[in-house]
Amino acid sequence: MSEAVKETKAQRVERLKRELNPWEAHAEIERFAREGWDSVPPEWLGTYFRWWGIYTQGDGVGAIGGKGGEGKAVRHFMVRIRIPNGVIESSQLRTIADLAEWHGRGIADITVRQNFQLHWVTLEALPDVFRALWLQGVTTMGSCGDVTRNVTGCPVAGLDADELIDASPLVLEATRMLNGNPAFYNLPRKFKVSISGCRAWCTYPEINDIGLTATRHPAGGEIGFTVRVGGGLSTDPHLGVPLDAFVPANRALAVVRAIAEVFRESDVLRQNRERARLKFLFLQQGWTAARFLAALEERLGSPLPPGVPEDPPDDAYRDHVGIHPQQAPGTCYVGVAVLRGRLGAEQLRVAADLADRYGTGALRTTSMQNLVIPNVPTKRAGALVRGLEAADFVLDASPFRRGTVACTGTEFCKLALTETKGLDLGRTTPPIAAILDFMFDRLPNPMLCAVQIFEMTDAVSLSTLEGKFDWSIVHIYGLNAPGQNHGLLIGSRGWRPDHHLS
């Protein structure tokens, strides 16, 4: 009798997805909460929970504490709250603050996809967390898993005096079209979409699976979008491939859906979980921009107009920190830096109260893990800033504080290689914060300074390496500059130039 062939990781996940759409099984989560941890089967802990924005929390050691590149889990969860386009109201923010205090040990993180994350959430608390969010019109659905993640957009869409188009209605329509739709619950891997009318390209379209960026057609002045596909970081970082197409605004949603369908039907991407993102059609399957455009137009049923030249931003910063005029005369928005995206429950409440007092109760989260309060009378902006700075929000932030984003890190993530949120970059040898401030002041286009475990081709980035000295593991940070194939190695034992960090 022949021995049964063991399933690969990819085969197992694909089988589980065929067997169940987790979006149709929320009642199971309610049951698990009633019956306790031992009632939760492995397929929920390792797979299905993610469709509801739930990850098992790491033990604080990270990937090196487990096997196969994944660390050990504890009996707590990370819960990711979906905030389309980063648009949130003060009442919703207060609810997140309450949940952070009651169930998350007093902290919440803004993510690079404009979401909020809670940590330390227990299984028994999940139903209460969901209900509190739903009563505020907020959900966790689709913020994790092999689905379309939070659709990002310019946080000051519809407000910014300099924008080309308010793309936020398209972001919300794309969210309704894809999130919770059973036709799109089973994609090969996560799928990230950005739609923005912002001249600053603040959503980083280059590192999304779909990046729609507003542009003006030089012939007739029509506002439409350029489109990039296959961008992404992590394994084999890859900038999105521009397609030779101009997307009229009234065809943007059809283009997003068609690209999602091309991705969904790409069975070749379902063979290896580490090579399943859309970018691997280009990196490993021989696809070109022309081939992808042909597949897209076949889905659409008609061709798109040819592409037009883009106008990339010149500013080193792609965020909205500072005081900026809005379209309405006499109003402005105020953007403040949040170091590493981490906030305490009381800070969240202060921000909500200030948004009510000085604005209209509206707030926005950004892809740089920062916070914006819009609709502020210009003459009251100074008072708002003083209130924000009293709560440790910073308007006039250093390049490092303004430009740093941080992944979850080993504190909570089973896949992380190092600490990020709690890392004191001013105490390394030499201080990494000082080096980054120096580089931001002198580099021609320092788009992003990322305290992350991945690298960006066109960004200042910190990537984590592991080194073993005297039988103990220490962390070494590889610091790369944009467009360079060399950098510095920085660690607890000093620093040296390195020419092998590309």
Protein Blocks (a to p, Z undefined) as FASTA:
>chain_A
ZZdddddfklmmmmmmmmpcfklmmmmmmmmmmnojklpcfklmmmmmmmnopacddehn
ommlmgehiacddfbdddddddehhiacfklmmmmmmmmmmmnnopacddfkopacdehi
afklmmmmmmmmmmnopafehpgcjddddddddfkgokamkbfbdcklmmmmmmmmmnop
aklmmcfbdcdddddfbfklpnommlcfbdcdddddfklopacddddehiaehjhiaddd
dddddddfklmmmmmmmmmmmmmmmmmlmmbmklmbfklmmmmnopafklmmmmmmmmno
pacdddddddddfbfbdcfedjdddfbghiacdddddehhiacfklmmmmmmmmmmmmno
pacddfkopacdehiafklmmmmmmmmmmnopafbdcfklmmpccdebjmlpmkbcbdfk
lpcfklcccdfklmmmmmmmmmmblfbacddfbdcfkbccdddddddeehiacddddddd
ehiabdcdddfebcaddfblZZ
